[in-house]
Amino acid sequence: MRIEEVRSLARHRGLKPGKLNKVDLIRLLQREEGNFDCFATAVDGVCDQAGCLWREDCFAAARRLHS
């Protein structure tokens, strides 16, 4: 999901995305949903949150951040 889409989703949920980067904004959304704020932390490609909206982007972001 592109950052513009994430910001739009945040605004739709009543949050003010400000200048947060994609990782921090998704983690904020995860906290607001009552979930773990673990986006981009699946360094080893393992995650038990199978129903997560961010799952696909999470693995790619984790590879980029921890390479």
N, C-alpha and C positions, 0 to 999 in steps of 0.2 A: 504494500500500500504506500502510495506517495505521501510525502509530508503534508501536502495541501489537503489530502483526504483525511489524514489524521487530525489536522487542525480543525477541519470542518466537523468531524465527529466530536471532538472535544467541545467546540462551541455549541453543538446540538445538545450535548449533555450538560450545558450550563457552566462549563469551565472556560477559563481565559487562558489560551495557550501561550500568549505573549511571545517571547523569543526562545522558548524551549526548543531544543533539538529533538529529533524524532525519537531517540531512545528515551530521553527524559519525559517527553510528552506521553509516550505509550506507557511508561512505568506509572505516571500520574493516573492515567486512565485505568490501569490495572488496579491501583489502590482504591480508586473511586468505585470500582466494580466489586470491591471486597475480595480481590484475588491477590496472589503474591505479585510483587512488583519485580519480576525476574526477567523481563525482556532483555534479550541479547546476552544472557549469562550461561546459556547451554553450550559451554566451551567444548565439551566432549560430544555434542550432538545428541544428548540424552535428555528427555524431558517427560515427566509423568502427567503433564497438563494437556491431555489429548484433545480436549474441546476448546482450547484457547484460540481466540480470534487471531492472535498475532503469531501463531506457531510457525508458519512458513517464513515470514519476515524475520522472526527471532533467530532461527538457525543461520540464515544468511548474514544477519547483523553480527551475530556472535563470531562467525568465521572472520568477518572483516575486522572487528574490534580486537580480536585475540590472535591475529596472525603475525 
